[in-house]
Amino acid sequence: MLDIYMTRLHEFTVVLYALCVLLYFVDFLTSNRKANRIAFWLLAFVWGLQTLFLLLYMLKTGRFPVLTIFEGLYFYAWVLITLSLVINRLLRVDFIVFFTNVLGFMIMAIHTFAPIQYESHVMAQQLISELLLIHITVAILSYGAFSLSFVFSVLYLIQYDLLKRKKWGTRLKRLADLSKLDKMSFVLNLIGVPMLIISLILGTTWAYIKVPDMIWYDPKVIGSFIVLAIYSIYLYLKVGKGLTGNKLALWNLASFLVVLINFFLFGKLSSFHFWYS
């Protein structure tokens, strides 16, 4: 009976999240500050519920919830909401919250309504280790940084298009200037890349110790190193070549597409990783 109530509460949270995104969309189109304030506090309430669910799950399982794809998706959504709230308070760029939470809502909806495979939970119990937990957690945090960087690049392209078409208006004023959007996108990738490197080092160390017959050409393993290579190229283009503007923003968008492919598709194709969908 308790499980049924918890399921309904999860679904209620998704409904609140959908209402929040809808209000941000209204604000995006009409510059409605009242809708913006209601959306922000709804989002804070959703974050509170998510945090409560995470804590309850940790108490129930006795571990940090990142060892299955469904746990990872939920933690990923929580990271996105947390970062969007923090960024919104620091930068006061409301559209960042909107775009970030469109992505976060998609992640949470997948987590809530996709069928759960209990085998993944059984395997998670078999593979628990502190090193593995740190590896997965740092990887998801790096993906969170890449996600926000993606949002800043989307806003950069929107701002650039508005300026190019000389669409002066309230929407243009509410977006940060191009240099700030470009800088924040770069800073977040600058944070994400070393975190991903640390995650890969920890994951490789754990696999060497625990899984001596690990398949190194596994799609998930290869995909993770491809993600690292693509974002390293981004940093080289930015720092080494001094590239800025549309080309760099588009490269960042394409890089995040590879992140999503690695997270969902390669994880499903993997014969080694235990994140089953």
ROGUBA-617946 format. One record per residue: x, y, z of N, C-alpha, C in turn; residue number from 1; residue in three letters. Coordinates in nm, 2 decimals, m for minus. Each point is the difference from the previous one (the first is absolute). Layout:
BEGIN
REC  X  Y  Z  X  Y  Z  X  Y  Z  NUM  Ala;
...
END
This chain:
BEGIN
REC  0.08  m0.12  0.00  m0.08  0.12  0.00  0.09  0.13  0.00  1  Met;
REC  0.11  m0.01  0.08  0.09  0.12  0.01  0.06  0.02  m0.14  2  Leu;
REC  0.04  m0.11  m0.07  0.06  0.02  m0.13  m0.10  0.07  m0.10  3  Asp;
REC  m0.13  m0.03  0.01  m0.10  0.06  m0.09  0.00  0.15  0.03  4  Ile;
REC  m0.01  0.03  0.13  0.00  0.15  0.04  0.12  0.07  m0.05  5  Tyr;
REC  0.12  m0.06  0.01  0.12  0.06  m0.04  0.00  0.02  m0.16  6  Met;
REC  m0.05  m0.10  m0.07  m0.01  0.01  m0.14  m0.09  0.12  m0.04  7  Thr;
REC  m0.11  0.01  0.07  m0.10  0.11  m0.03  0.07  0.13  0.03  8  Arg;
REC  0.08  0.01  0.11  0.07  0.12  0.03  0.10  0.04  m0.10  9  Leu;
REC  0.07  m0.10  m0.06  0.09  0.02  m0.11  m0.07  0.06  m0.12  10  His;
REC  m0.11  m0.06  m0.03  m0.08  0.05  m0.11  m0.05  0.14  0.02  11  Glu;
REC  m0.04  0.03  0.13  m0.04  0.14  0.03  0.11  0.10  m0.01  12  Phe;
REC  0.12  m0.05  0.03  0.12  0.09  m0.02  0.02  0.03  m0.14  13  Thr;
REC  m0.02  m0.10  m0.09  0.02  0.02  m0.14  m0.10  0.10  m0.05  14  Val;
REC  m0.13  m0.01  0.05  m0.10  0.10  m0.04  0.03  0.14  0.04  15  Val;
REC  0.05  0.01  0.12  0.05  0.14  0.05  0.11  0.05  m0.08  16  Leu;
REC  0.09  m0.09  m0.04  0.12  0.04  m0.09  m0.05  0.04  m0.13  17  Tyr;
REC  m0.10  m0.07  m0.06  m0.06  0.04  m0.13  m0.06  0.14  0.01  18  Ala;
REC  m0.08  0.03  0.11  m0.06  0.13  0.03  0.11  0.11  0.01  19  Leu;
REC  0.11  m0.04  0.06  0.11  0.10  0.02  0.06  0.03  m0.14  20  Cys;
REC  0.02  m0.10  m0.08  0.06  0.03  m0.14  m0.10  0.08  m0.08  21  Val;
REC  m0.13  m0.03  0.01  m0.10  0.07  m0.07  0.00  0.15  0.04  22  Leu;
REC  0.01  0.03  0.13  0.00  0.14  0.05  0.13  0.07  m0.05  23  Leu;
REC  0.11  m0.07  m0.01  0.12  0.06  m0.05  m0.01  0.03  m0.15  24  Tyr;
REC  m0.08  m0.09  m0.07  m0.02  0.02  m0.14  m0.09  0.13  m0.02  25  Phe;
REC  m0.10  0.01  0.08  m0.09  0.12  0.00  0.09  0.13  0.02  26  Val;
REC  0.09  m0.01  0.10  0.09  0.11  0.03  0.09  0.03  m0.12  27  Asp;
REC  0.05  m0.11  m0.06  0.09  0.01  m0.12  m0.07  0.08  m0.11  28  Phe;
REC  m0.13  m0.03  m0.03  m0.07  0.06  m0.11  m0.05  0.14  0.03  29  Leu;
REC  m0.05  0.02  0.13  m0.07  0.13  0.03  0.07  0.08  0.10  30  Thr;
REC  0.12  m0.04  0.05  0.07  0.08  0.11  m0.09  0.02  0.12  31  Ser;
REC  m0.07  m0.10  0.04  m0.09  0.00  0.12  0.08  m0.02  0.12  32  Asn;
REC  0.03  0.10  0.08  0.08  m0.02  0.12  m0.07  m0.08  0.11  33  Arg;
REC  m0.14  0.01  0.01  m0.07  m0.07  0.09  0.01  m0.15  m0.03  34  Lys;
REC  m0.01  m0.04  m0.12  0.01  m0.14  m0.04  0.14  m0.05  0.03  35  Ala;
REC  0.10  0.09  m0.02  0.14  m0.03  0.03  0.02  m0.03  0.15  36  Asn;
REC  m0.06  0.08  0.08  0.02  m0.02  0.15  m0.07  m0.13  0.05  37  Arg;
REC  m0.12  m0.02  m0.06  m0.07  m0.12  0.04  0.07  m0.13  m0.05  38  Ile;
REC  0.06  0.01  m0.12  0.07  m0.11  m0.05  0.13  m0.03  0.08  39  Ala;
REC  0.06  0.11  0.04  0.13  m0.02  0.08  m0.03  m0.07  0.13  40  Phe;
REC  m0.11  0.04  0.07  m0.03  m0.06  0.13  m0.05  m0.14  m0.02  41  Trp;
REC  m0.08  m0.02  m0.11  m0.04  m0.14  m0.03  0.12  m0.09  m0.02  42  Leu;
REC  0.10  0.06  m0.07  0.12  m0.08  m0.03  0.08  m0.03  0.13  43  Leu;
REC  0.00  0.10  0.09  0.07  m0.02  0.13  m0.07  m0.11  0.08  44  Ala;
REC  m0.14  m0.01  m0.01  m0.08  m0.10  0.07  0.03  m0.14  m0.06  45  Phe;
REC  0.01  0.00  m0.14  0.03  m0.13  m0.07  0.14  m0.04  0.05  46  Val;
REC  0.09  0.09  0.01  0.14  m0.04  0.04  0.00  m0.05  0.14  47  Trp;
REC  m0.09  0.06  0.09  m0.01  m0.05  0.14  m0.05  m0.15  0.00  48  Gly;
REC  m0.10  m0.02  m0.09  m0.06  m0.14  0.00  0.10  m0.10  m0.06  49  Leu;
REC  0.07  0.04  m0.10  0.11  m0.08  m0.06  0.10  m0.04  0.11  50  Gln;
REC  0.05  0.11  0.07  0.10  m0.03  0.10  m0.05  m0.09  0.11  51  Thr;
REC  m0.13  0.01  0.04  m0.06  m0.09  0.10  0.00  m0.14  m0.06  52  Leu;
REC  m0.04  m0.02  m0.12  0.00  m0.13  m0.06  0.14  m0.06  0.00  53  Phe;
REC  0.10  0.08  m0.04  0.13  m0.05  0.00  0.05  m0.05  0.14  54  Leu;
REC  m0.03  0.08  0.10  0.04  m0.03  0.13  m0.07  m0.13  0.05  55  Leu;
REC  m0.13  m0.01  m0.03  m0.08  m0.12  0.04  0.06  m0.12  m0.07  56  Leu;
REC  0.03  0.01  m0.13  0.05  m0.11  m0.07  0.14  m0.04  0.06  57  Tyr;
REC  0.08  0.10  0.03  0.13  m0.04  0.06  m0.02  m0.07  0.14  58  Met;
REC  m0.09  0.04  0.08  m0.03  m0.07  0.12  m0.05  m0.14  m0.02  59  Leu;
REC  m0.08  m0.02  m0.11  m0.05  m0.13  m0.03  0.10  m0.09  m0.05  60  Lys;
REC  0.09  0.04  m0.09  0.10  m0.08  m0.06  0.13  0.00  0.07  61  Thr;
REC  0.03  0.10  0.08  0.12  0.01  0.07  0.12  0.04  m0.09  62  Gly;
REC  m0.03  0.06  m0.11  0.11  0.04  m0.09  m0.05  0.12  m0.08  63  Arg;
REC  0.10  0.06  m0.08  m0.04  0.12  m0.08  m0.06  m0.05  m0.13  64  Phe;
REC  m0.11  0.06  m0.04  m0.09  m0.05  m0.11  0.05  0.04  m0.14  65  Pro;
REC  0.11  m0.07  m0.04  0.05  0.02  m0.14  0.04  m0.13  m0.07  66  Val;
REC  m0.04  m0.11  0.06  0.06  m0.13  m0.06  m0.09  m0.06  m0.11  67  Leu;
REC  m0.12  0.05  m0.03  m0.07  m0.04  m0.11  m0.04  0.12  m0.09  68  Thr;
REC  m0.04  m0.03  m0.12  m0.03  0.11  m0.09  m0.12  0.08  0.05  69  Ile;
REC  m0.09  m0.06  0.07  m0.12  0.08  0.05  0.04  0.08  0.12  70  Phe;
REC  0.09  m0.05  0.09  0.06  0.08  0.10  0.08  0.12  m0.05  71  Glu;
REC  0.08  m0.03  m0.11  0.08  0.10  m0.06  m0.08  0.11  m0.07  72  Gly;
REC  m0.11  m0.04  m0.06  m0.09  0.10  m0.06  m0.06  0.09  0.10  73  Leu;
REC  m0.04  m0.05  0.11  m0.06  0.08  0.11  0.10  0.10  0.06  74  Tyr;
REC  0.12  m0.06  0.02  0.11  0.09  0.06  0.04  0.11  m0.10  75  Phe;
REC  0.00  m0.04  m0.13  0.03  0.09  m0.11  m0.10  0.12  0.00  76  Tyr;
REC  m0.13  m0.04  0.01  m0.10  0.11  0.00  0.01  0.09  0.13  77  Ala;
REC  0.03  m0.07  0.11  0.03  0.08  0.12  0.11  0.10  m0.01  78  Trp;
REC  0.11  m0.05  m0.06  0.12  0.09  m0.02  m0.04  0.12  m0.09  79  Val;
REC  m0.08  m0.03  m0.11  m0.04  0.11  m0.09  m0.08  0.10  0.07  80  Leu;
REC  m0.10  m0.04  0.08  m0.08  0.10  0.07  0.08  0.07  0.10  81  Ile;
REC  0.09  m0.06  0.08  0.09  0.06  0.09  0.08  0.11  m0.06  82  Thr;
REC  0.07  m0.04  m0.11  0.08  0.10  m0.07  m0.07  0.11  m0.06  83  Leu;
REC  m0.12  m0.02  m0.05  m0.08  0.10  m0.06  m0.05  0.10  0.11  84  Ser;
REC  m0.03  m0.05  0.11  m0.04  0.09  0.11  0.12  0.09  0.05  85  Leu;
REC  0.11  m0.06  0.01  0.12  0.07  0.04  0.04  0.10  m0.10  86  Val;
REC  0.00  m0.04  m0.13  0.04  0.09  m0.11  m0.10  0.12  m0.01  87  Ile;
REC  m0.13  m0.03  0.02  m0.10  0.10  m0.01  0.02  0.11  0.11  88  Asn;
REC  0.04  m0.05  0.12  0.02  0.10  0.11  0.13  0.08  m0.02  89  Arg;
REC  0.10  m0.06  m0.06  0.13  0.06  m0.02  0.00  0.10  m0.11  90  Leu;
REC  m0.07  m0.04  m0.12  0.01  0.08  m0.12  m0.13  0.07  m0.03  91  Leu;
REC  m0.11  m0.04  0.06  m0.13  0.06  m0.03  m0.04  m0.01  m0.15  92  Arg;
REC  0.04  m0.11  m0.06  m0.04  m0.02  m0.14  m0.11  m0.10  0.00  93  Val;
REC  m0.13  0.04  0.00  m0.11  m0.09  0.02  m0.01  m0.11  m0.11  94  Asp;
REC  0.04  0.04  m0.12  m0.02  m0.10  m0.11  0.09  m0.12  0.01  95  Phe;
REC  0.11  0.01  0.08  0.09  m0.11  0.03  m0.08  m0.11  0.07  96  Ile;
REC  m0.08  0.05  0.10  m0.08  m0.10  0.07  m0.10  m0.07  m0.09  97  Val;
REC  m0.07  0.08  m0.09  m0.10  m0.06  m0.09  0.07  m0.11  m0.08  98  Phe;
REC  0.10  0.03  m0.07  0.06  m0.10  m0.10  0.06  m0.12  0.08  99  Phe;
REC  0.06  0.03  0.11  0.06  m0.11  0.08  m0.11  m0.09  0.05  100  Thr;
REC  m0.11  0.05  0.04  m0.11  m0.08  0.06  m0.08  m0.07  m0.11  101  Asn;
REC  0.00  0.05  m0.12  m0.06  m0.08  m0.11  0.07  m0.13  m0.01  102  Val;
REC  0.14  0.01  0.00  0.08  m0.12  0.00  m0.02  m0.08  0.12  103  Leu;
REC  0.00  0.06  0.12  m0.02  m0.07  0.13  m0.14  m0.07  0.00  104  Gly;
REC  m0.10  0.06  m0.05  m0.13  m0.06  0.00  m0.01  m0.12  m0.09  105  Phe;
REC  0.07  0.00  m0.11  0.01  m0.12  m0.09  0.06  m0.11  0.07  106  Met;
REC  0.11  0.03  0.07  0.08  m0.11  0.08  m0.09  m0.06  0.11  107  Ile;
REC  m0.07  0.09  0.07  m0.08  m0.05  0.11  m0.12  m0.08  m0.05  108  Met;
REC  m0.06  0.04  m0.11  m0.12  m0.07  m0.06  0.05  m0.14  m0.04  109  Ala;
REC  0.11  m0.01  m0.06  0.06  m0.13  m0.04  0.01  m0.09  0.12  110  Ile;
REC  0.06  0.06  0.10  0.02  m0.08  0.13  m0.13  m0.05  0.06  111  His;
REC  m0.10  0.09  0.00  m0.12  m0.03  0.07  m0.09  m0.10  m0.07  112  Thr;
REC  m0.01  0.01  m0.14  m0.10  m0.08  m0.07  0.06  m0.12  m0.08  113  Phe;
REC  0.14  m0.01  0.00  0.05  m0.11  m0.07  m0.01  m0.12  0.09  114  Ala;
REC  m0.02  m0.12  m0.05  m0.01  m0.12  0.08  0.14  m0.04  0.07  115  Pro;
REC  m0.01  m0.03  0.12  0.13  m0.03  0.08  0.04  m0.14  m0.02  116  Ile;
REC  0.13  m0.03  m0.03  0.05  m0.13  m0.01  0.06  m0.04  0.13  117  Gln;
REC  m0.06  m0.09  0.08  0.06  m0.03  0.13  0.13  m0.07  m0.01  118  Tyr;
REC  0.03  m0.06  m0.11  0.14  m0.06  m0.02  0.11  0.10  0.03  119  Glu;
REC  m0.02  0.12  m0.05  0.10  0.10  0.02  0.02  0.03  0.14  120  Ser;
REC  m0.10  0.00  0.09  0.02  0.02  0.14  0.07  m0.11  0.06  121  His;
REC  m0.03  m0.12  m0.04  0.08  m0.12  0.05  0.14  0.01  m0.03  122  Val;
REC  0.03  0.04  m0.12  0.14  0.01  m0.04  0.07  0.12  0.07  123  Met;
REC  m0.07  0.10  0.02  0.05  0.12  0.07  0.05  m0.05  0.14  124  Ala;
REC  m0.08  m0.08  0.07  0.04  m0.05  0.13  0.13  m0.08  0.00  125  Gln;
REC  0.02  m0.07  m0.11  0.11  m0.08  m0.01  0.13  0.08  m0.03  126  Gln;
REC  m0.02  0.12  m0.06  0.12  0.08  m0.04  0.03  0.12  0.08  127  Leu;
REC  m0.06  0.01  0.12  0.02  0.11  0.09  0.14  0.01  0.04  128  Ile;
REC  0.06  0.12  m0.01  0.13  0.03  0.06  0.01  0.16  0.00  129  Ser;
REC  0.07  0.05  0.10  0.01  0.14  0.01  0.07  0.06  m0.12  130  Glu;
REC  0.10  m0.07  m0.06  0.07  0.05  m0.12  m0.10  0.02  m0.11  131  Leu;
REC  m0.09  m0.10  m0.02  m0.09  0.00  m0.11  m0.10  0.11  0.02  132  Leu;
REC  m0.05  0.02  0.13  m0.10  0.11  0.02  0.06  0.13  m0.03  133  Leu;
REC  0.13  0.02  0.04  0.06  0.13  m0.03  0.02  0.02  m0.15  134  Ile;
REC  0.04  m0.11  m0.07  0.01  0.01  m0.15  m0.13  0.04  m0.07  135  His;
REC  m0.11  m0.06  0.04  m0.13  0.03  m0.07  m0.05  0.14  0.04  136  Ile;
REC  0.02  0.03  0.13  m0.05  0.13  0.05  0.07  0.12  m0.07  137  Thr;
REC  0.13  m0.01  m0.01  0.08  0.10  m0.07  m0.03  0.01  m0.14  138  Val;
REC  m0.02  m0.12  m0.07  m0.04  0.00  m0.14  m0.13  0.07  m0.02  139  Ala;
REC  m0.10  m0.02  0.08  m0.13  0.07  m0.01  0.01  0.15  0.03  140  Ile;
REC  0.09  0.04  0.09  0.02  0.14  0.03  0.06  0.07  m0.12  141  Leu;
REC  0.10  m0.08  m0.07  0.06  0.06  m0.12  m0.11  0.02  m0.11  142  Ser;
REC  m0.09  m0.10  m0.01  m0.10  0.01  m0.10  m0.10  0.12  0.04  143  Tyr;
REC  m0.01  0.02  0.13  m0.08  0.12  0.04  0.06  0.13  m0.05  144  Gly;
REC  0.13  0.01  0.01  0.08  0.12  m0.04  m0.02  0.01  m0.15  145  Ala;
REC  0.02  m0.11  m0.08  m0.02  0.00  m0.14  m0.14  0.04  m0.04  146  Phe;
REC  m0.10  m0.04  0.08  m0.14  0.04  m0.03  m0.02  0.15  0.01  147  Ser;
REC  0.05  0.06  0.11  m0.02  0.14  0.01  0.08  0.08  m0.10  148  Leu;
REC  0.12  m0.05  m0.04  0.08  0.06  m0.11  m0.08  0.00  m0.13  149  Ser;
REC  m0.07  m0.12  m0.02  m0.09  m0.01  m0.12  m0.11  0.11  0.00  150  Phe;
REC  m0.06  0.02  0.12  m0.10  0.10  0.01  0.05  0.14  m0.03  151  Val;
REC  0.12  0.03  0.05  0.06  0.13  m0.03  0.03  0.02  m0.15  152  Phe;
REC  0.04  m0.11  m0.06  0.02  0.01  m0.15  m0.12  0.02  m0.07  153  Ser;
REC  m0.11  m0.06  0.04  m0.13  0.02  m0.06  m0.05  0.14  0.01  154  Val;
REC  0.02  0.06  0.12  m0.03  0.14  0.03  0.08  0.09  m0.09  155  Leu;
REC  0.13  m0.04  m0.01  0.09  0.08  m0.08  m0.05  0.01  m0.15  156  Tyr;
REC  m0.04  m0.11  m0.05  m0.05  0.00  m0.14  m0.13  0.07  m0.02  157  Leu;
REC  m0.09  m0.01  0.11  m0.12  0.08  m0.01  0.03  0.15  0.01  158  Ile;
REC  0.09  0.04  0.09  0.03  0.14  0.01  0.07  0.05  m0.13  159  Gln;
REC  0.09  m0.08  m0.05  0.06  0.04  m0.13  m0.10  0.02  m0.11  160  Tyr;
REC  m0.10  m0.09  m0.01  m0.10  0.01  m0.10  m0.08  0.13  0.02  161  Asp;
REC  m0.04  0.02  0.12  m0.08  0.12  0.03  0.07  0.13  m0.04  162  Leu;
REC  0.13  0.01  0.03  0.08  0.11  m0.03  0.02  0.02  m0.15  163  Leu;
REC  0.02  m0.12  m0.07  0.02  0.01  m0.14  m0.12  0.05  m0.07  164  Lys;
REC  m0.12  m0.04  0.05  m0.13  0.04  m0.07  m0.05  0.13  0.06  165  Arg;
REC  0.09  0.06  0.09  m0.04  0.13  0.07  m0.13  m0.01  0.07  166  Lys;
REC  m0.03  m0.11  0.07  m0.12  m0.01  0.07  0.02  0.05  0.14  167  Lys;
REC  0.00  0.14  0.01  0.02  0.06  0.14  m0.14  m0.01  0.07  168  Trp;
REC  0.01  m0.05  0.12  m0.12  m0.02  0.08  0.04  m0.05  0.14  169  Gly;
REC  m0.11  m0.03  0.08  0.02  m0.04  0.14  0.07  m0.14  0.00  170  Thr;
REC  m0.03  m0.08  m0.09  0.07  m0.14  0.00  0.15  0.02  m0.02  171  Arg;
REC  0.04  0.09  m0.08  0.14  0.02  m0.03  0.07  0.05  0.13  172  Leu;
REC  m0.07  0.10  0.07  0.06  0.05  0.12  0.01  m0.10  0.11  173  Lys;
REC  m0.08  m0.10  0.00  0.00  m0.09  0.11  0.11  m0.11  m0.02  174  Arg;
REC  0.05  m0.01  m0.12  0.11  m0.09  m0.02  0.13  0.07  0.03  175  Leu;
REC  0.09  m0.08  0.05  0.14  0.06  0.03  0.06  0.04  m0.13  176  Ala;
REC  0.11  0.08  0.00  0.07  0.04  m0.12  0.08  m0.12  m0.05  177  Asp;
REC  0.03  0.01  m0.13  0.07  m0.11  m0.07  0.13  m0.04  0.07  178  Leu;
REC  0.08  0.09  0.04  0.13  m0.03  0.06  m0.02  m0.08  0.13  179  Ser;
REC  m0.10  0.04  0.08  m0.03  m0.07  0.13  m0.05  m0.14  m0.02  180  Lys;
REC  m0.09  m0.02  m0.10  m0.05  m0.13  m0.03  0.11  m0.09  m0.05  181  Leu;
REC  0.09  0.05  m0.09  0.11  m0.07  m0.05  0.10  m0.04  0.11  182  Asp;
REC  0.03  0.09  0.09  0.09  m0.02  0.11  m0.06  m0.11  0.10  183  Lys;
REC  m0.13  0.01  0.03  m0.05  m0.10  0.09  m0.01  m0.14  m0.06  184  Met;
REC  m0.02  m0.01  m0.13  0.00  m0.13  m0.07  0.14  m0.06  0.01  185  Ser;
REC  0.10  0.09  m0.02  0.14  m0.05  0.01  0.04  m0.04  0.14  186  Phe;
REC  m0.04  0.08  0.10  0.03  m0.03  0.14  m0.06  m0.13  0.04  187  Val;
REC  m0.12  m0.03  m0.03  m0.07  m0.12  0.03  0.07  m0.12  m0.06  188  Leu;
REC  0.04  0.01  m0.13  0.08  m0.11  m0.06  0.14  m0.01  0.06  189  Asn;
REC  0.06  0.11  0.04  0.12  m0.01  0.07  m0.01  m0.07  0.13  190  Leu;
REC  m0.11  0.00  0.07  m0.03  m0.07  0.12  m0.03  m0.15  m0.04  191  Ile;
REC  m0.08  m0.02  m0.10  m0.05  m0.13  m0.04  0.11  m0.10  m0.04  192  Gly;
REC  0.10  0.05  m0.08  0.10  m0.08  m0.06  0.09  m0.07  0.11  193  Val;
REC  0.06  0.08  0.09  0.08  m0.07  0.10  m0.08  m0.09  0.09  194  Pro;
REC  m0.13  0.03  0.02  m0.08  m0.09  0.08  m0.02  m0.13  m0.07  195  Met;
REC  m0.02  0.01  m0.13  m0.02  m0.12  m0.09  0.13  m0.08  0.00  196  Leu;
REC  0.12  0.06  0.00  0.13  m0.06  0.00  0.01  m0.08  0.13  197  Ile;
REC  m0.03  0.07  0.11  0.00  m0.07  0.13  m0.09  m0.12  0.01  198  Ile;
REC  m0.12  0.01  m0.06  m0.09  m0.11  0.00  0.05  m0.11  m0.08  199  Ser;
REC  0.06  0.02  m0.11  0.05  m0.11  m0.09  0.12  m0.07  0.07  200  Leu;
REC  0.08  0.08  0.07  0.12  m0.06  0.07  m0.05  m0.09  0.11  201  Ile;
REC  m0.10  0.05  0.08  m0.06  m0.08  0.10  m0.07  m0.13  m0.05  202  Leu;
REC  m0.07  0.02  m0.11  m0.07  m0.11  m0.06  0.09  m0.11  m0.06  203  Gly;
REC  0.11  0.05  m0.06  0.10  m0.09  m0.05  0.07  m0.08  0.11  204  Thr;
REC  0.03  0.07  0.11  0.06  m0.06  0.12  m0.09  m0.11  0.06  205  Thr;
REC  m0.13  0.04  0.01  m0.09  m0.10  0.06  m0.01  m0.12  m0.09  206  Trp;
REC  m0.01  0.02  m0.13  m0.02  m0.11  m0.09  0.12  m0.09  0.00  207  Ala;
REC  0.12  0.06  0.01  0.12  m0.08  0.00  0.01  m0.09  0.12  208  Tyr;
REC  m0.05  0.05  0.11  0.00  m0.07  0.13  m0.11  m0.11  0.00  209  Ile;
REC  m0.12  0.04  m0.03  m0.12  m0.08  0.02  m0.04  m0.09  m0.12  210  Lys;
REC  0.03  0.05  m0.13  m0.04  m0.07  m0.12  0.13  m0.02  m0.09  211  Val;
REC  0.08  m0.09  0.04  0.12  m0.02  m0.08  m0.02  m0.04  m0.15  212  Pro;
REC  m0.11  m0.06  m0.03  m0.03  m0.04  m0.13  m0.09  0.10  m0.07  213  Asp;
REC  0.01  0.13  0.04  m0.08  0.11  m0.06  0.03  0.01  m0.14  214  Met;
REC  m0.11  0.03  m0.08  0.01  0.02  m0.15  0.03  0.15  m0.02  215  Ile;
REC  0.12  0.03  m0.04  0.04  0.14  m0.01  m0.06  0.07  m0.12  216  Trp;
REC  m0.04  m0.08  m0.10  m0.06  0.06  m0.12  m0.16  0.01  0.02  217  Tyr;
REC  m0.04  m0.01  0.12  m0.15  0.01  0.03  m0.05  0.13  m0.05  218  Asp;
REC  m0.12  0.01  m0.05  m0.05  0.13  m0.06  0.00  0.11  0.11  219  Pro;
REC  m0.04  m0.03  0.12  m0.01  0.10  0.11  0.14  0.06  0.03  220  Lys;
REC  0.10  m0.09  0.00  0.14  0.04  0.03  0.05  0.09  m0.11  221  Val;
REC  m0.02  m0.05  m0.12  0.04  0.08  m0.12  m0.07  0.14  m0.01  222  Ile;
REC  m0.13  m0.01  0.03  m0.08  0.12  m0.01  0.04  0.11  0.10  223  Gly;
REC  0.04  m0.05  0.12  0.05  0.10  0.11  0.13  0.07  m0.04  224  Ser;
REC  0.09  m0.08  m0.06  0.12  0.06  m0.05  m0.02  0.09  m0.12  225  Phe;
REC  m0.10  m0.03  m0.08  m0.04  0.09  m0.12  m0.05  0.13  0.06  226  Ile;
REC  m0.09  m0.01  0.10  m0.05  0.13  0.07  0.12  0.08  0.05  227  Val;
REC  0.09  m0.06  0.07  0.12  0.07  0.05  0.08  0.06  m0.12  228  Leu;
REC  0.02  m0.07  m0.11  0.07  0.05  m0.11  m0.07  0.13  m0.06  229  Ala;
REC  m0.13  m0.01  m0.02  m0.07  0.10  m0.06  0.00  0.13  0.08  230  Ile;
REC  m0.02  m0.01  0.13  0.00  0.12  0.09  0.15  0.05  0.02  231  Tyr;
REC  0.09  m0.09  m0.01  0.14  0.05  0.00  0.03  0.08  m0.12  232  Ser;
REC  m0.05  m0.04  m0.12  0.02  0.07  m0.12  m0.07  0.14  0.01  233  Ile;
REC  m0.12  0.00  0.07  m0.07  0.13  0.02  0.10  0.10  0.08  234  Tyr;
REC  0.06  m0.06  0.11  0.09  0.09  0.08  0.12  0.04  m0.08  235  Leu;
REC  0.05  m0.08  m0.09  0.11  0.03  m0.09  m0.04  0.11  m0.09  236  Tyr;
REC  m0.12  m0.01  m0.06  m0.04  0.10  m0.10  m0.02  0.14  0.07  237  Leu;
REC  m0.05  m0.01  0.13  m0.03  0.12  0.07  0.13  0.07  0.05  238  Lys;
REC  0.09  m0.08  0.06  0.12  0.05  0.06  0.12  0.01  m0.10  239  Val;
REC  0.02  m0.11  m0.07  0.11  0.00  m0.09  m0.02  0.08  m0.13  240  Gly;
REC  m0.12  m0.01  m0.06  m0.03  0.07  m0.12  m0.07  0.13  0.01  241  Lys;
REC  m0.05  0.02  0.13  m0.07  0.13  0.02  m0.14  0.01  m0.07  242  Gly;
REC  m0.05  m0.12  m0.03  m0.13  0.00  m0.07  m0.12  0.04  0.09  243  Leu;
REC  m0.09  0.08  m0.05  m0.11  0.04  0.08  m0.12  0.01  m0.10  244  Thr;
REC  m0.12  0.03  0.05  m0.11  0.03  m0.08  m0.08  m0.13  m0.04  245  Gly;
REC  m0.07  0.02  m0.11  m0.09  m0.11  m0.05  0.06  m0.13  m0.02  246  Asn;
REC  0.12  m0.01  m0.06  0.06  m0.13  m0.02  0.03  m0.07  0.12  247  Lys;
REC  0.05  0.07  0.10  0.03  m0.07  0.13  m0.13  m0.04  0.07  248  Leu;
REC  m0.10  0.08  m0.01  m0.13  m0.04  0.06  m0.06  m0.12  m0.06  249  Ala;
REC  0.01  m0.01  m0.14  m0.05  m0.11  m0.07  0.08  m0.13  0.03  250  Leu;
REC  0.13  0.02  0.02  0.08  m0.12  0.04  m0.04  m0.05  0.14  251  Trp;
REC  m0.03  0.10  0.09  m0.05  m0.04  0.13  m0.13  m0.08  m0.01  252  Asn;
REC  m0.09  0.05  m0.08  m0.13  m0.07  m0.02  0.02  m0.14  m0.05  253  Leu;
REC  0.09  m0.02  m0.10  0.03  m0.13  m0.05  0.06  m0.09  0.10  254  Ala;
REC  0.09  0.06  0.08  0.07  m0.07  0.11  m0.10  m0.06  0.10  255  Ser;
REC  m0.10  0.08  0.03  m0.10  m0.04  0.10  m0.09  m0.11  m0.06  256  Phe;
REC  m0.02  0.00  m0.13  m0.08  m0.11  m0.06  0.08  m0.13  0.01  257  Leu;
REC  0.13  0.00  0.00  0.08  m0.12  0.02  m0.01  m0.04  0.14  258  Val;
REC  m0.01  0.09  0.10  m0.02  m0.03  0.14  m0.13  m0.08  0.02  259  Val;
REC  m0.11  0.05  m0.07  m0.13  m0.07  0.01  0.01  m0.14  m0.06  260  Leu;
REC  0.06  m0.01  m0.12  0.02  m0.13  m0.06  0.07  m0.10  0.09  261  Ile;
REC  0.11  0.05  0.06  0.08  m0.08  0.09  m0.08  m0.05  0.12  262  Asn;
REC  m0.08  0.10  0.05  m0.07  m0.03  0.13  m0.11  m0.10  m0.03  263  Phe;
REC  m0.08  0.01  m0.11  m0.11  m0.08  m0.02  0.03  m0.12  m0.09  264  Phe;
REC  0.04  0.03  m0.12  0.02  m0.11  m0.10  0.12  m0.09  0.03  265  Leu;
REC  0.12  0.05  0.03  0.11  m0.08  0.02  m0.01  m0.08  0.13  266  Phe;
REC  m0.07  0.07  0.10  m0.03  m0.08  0.13  m0.09  m0.12  m0.03  267  Gly;
REC  m0.09  0.01  m0.09  m0.08  m0.11  m0.04  0.07  m0.11  m0.07  268  Lys;
REC  0.09  0.04  m0.09  0.08  m0.10  m0.08  0.11  m0.06  0.08  269  Leu;
REC  0.04  0.06  0.11  0.12  m0.05  0.07  m0.02  m0.14  0.05  270  Ser;
REC  0.10  m0.08  m0.01  0.00  m0.14  0.06  0.07  0.00  0.13  271  Ser;
REC  0.06  0.11  0.04  0.07  0.01  0.13  m0.07  0.08  0.10  272  Phe;
REC  m0.04  0.12  m0.04  m0.07  0.09  0.10  m0.13  m0.06  0.04  273  His;
REC  m0.04  0.03  0.12  m0.12  m0.06  0.06  m0.12  0.09  0.00  274  Phe;
REC  0.01  0.11  m0.07  m0.11  0.10  m0.01  m0.10  m0.05  m0.10  275  Trp;
REC  m0.09  m0.09  0.03  m0.09  m0.05  m0.10  m0.13  0.08  m0.01  276  Tyr;
REC  m0.05  0.01  m0.12  m0.13  0.08  m0.01  m0.11  m0.09  m0.02  277  Ser;
END
